[in-house]
Amino acid sequence: MLKPQIKLLMIEDNPGDARLIREMLTDASSVQFQLKIADRLSQGLDFLAAEAFDALLLDLSLPDSQGLETIVKVHTASKHIPIVVLTGYDDETVGIAAVQEGAQDYLVKGQVDTHLIVRALRYAIERKRTESELDMQRAQMYAILDSMGEGVIYHNGFQAEFTNRALTFMTGFNGDEFQGYLDLIYAGNGDTLKALEARIEHGVSTEGVWQGEVRLRRQDGSEFDAALTCTPVLAADREMTGLVTILRDISQEKALEAQKARFVANASHEMRTPLTNLRTTLYLLRRQPDRATEHIATLEYITERLRNLVDDLLDVTRFERGAIPIEPRVIRLQDPIEEVNRIQKAEAERKDITLTTELCSSSLYANVDPKRLLQVITNLVINAINYTPNGGYVAINLERDGQGVAVITVQDSGIGIPIDVLPQVFQPFFRVSEGTVKGTGLGLTISKEIVELHGGTLTVESEVGRGSAFKVRLGLVEVPAENAVSVY
Ligand code: ADP
């Protein structure tokens, strides 16, 4: 049977010791050694760089390196080589220190024989292989933990021993800043941290897992709600060796929940008012048949409002399913703006608001769903009128920018939107305040979605007390005018 081969490098400056060990290795019956010898560290490191070895026999006292430093230098040059250190007679403590420094084993010169040296080398190779596998598994585990979206703390007795990258991202604190458990980030919600830890301990020991919500504080002082899941890590004998806590930032979910609750309340309110009016008007119609025309007009107005509300609700649910139908055709962009201007003129006049248009003199064409674009511009103009006090102005502007894009701007001199909530105005159900203007907070969400479905963008700039400017950007198409349809 073929003997297993071990390619061995020995770094040993004493020729006598080197010869002795070579002879011992030649005597080995179970393994065949392929030995290369270097008489100083620099030469050994050159050999290591040039070819692969299965193991290294290393004398620590060399002409160009002494003591444990020799191991450090070898490790720096080659992390993966198993090392067996050769120490002098009375140097056993150095041998132990060498193992602590990363060597796999040590042999005391003058106390070795073939059997011992072969065993030491084979174990060293095996141990290093296991260590490398463990290192790889550990690296894989860290990579998994670091790529998780949730924060993770591994802790023992409520002392953090490991935290992942997501936790740093979530809280702004580096892993090494987490000394205790949640001490650094706990903002409390009625409970002291001690009481929370007691609840966790009790939950984990009785249920096997603890789940709950806590309020946490980031490094910048801002606070957020987090869901915690604490699970024990059990040793083979089922003894608990630590706890893993997974933290999920649930502030957005909570905000969405609150928005939805507000939406349901708003929508019900919006529905109830016209329904009450409907009943009153029907009652009046029955009592005052002579004023039928007037009452029927009111009924028509109310049903129109209800229909709009239901349309908005339907649009929102369709967005959630990603199923809003778009029927694009090439249209002249001046047309829907003129149409909105015509329809909204009366409402603007009623509020003593000057509604003007400034449209690019040459026709601009885009491939859009005419009904949907009309809906977007109408929505922006109605908002501009609604959120502008009497006597102000609303201007609709159409121009072409340098890159074949049409820009429709709806500018008002109204109340403006505070900068800190500006990005939120496009979120479903968001309203800056429940002031006098009735609304559902859905219009801008729907408008932005429609514009984006056309490959465009809807953005806003605003200043409180000075007004807002909403900009729709849409790609232009260059077409002969006769291909464009007139749909308004
Ligand atoms: P709604 O008008 O039904 O409330 P929108 O989605 O159209 O819903 O608008 C969301 C919120 O954005 C409004 O409630 C209002 O607070 C703010 N907003 C929208 N347009 C303007 C504007 N032109 N000026 C000031 N605030 C505005």
Residues whose N, C-alpha, C, O or C-beta is under 5 A from the ligand:
A	BS01	ADP	N383 A384 Y387 G414 G416 I417 V425 F430 R431 V432 S433 K438 G439 T440 G441 L442 G443 L444 T445 S468
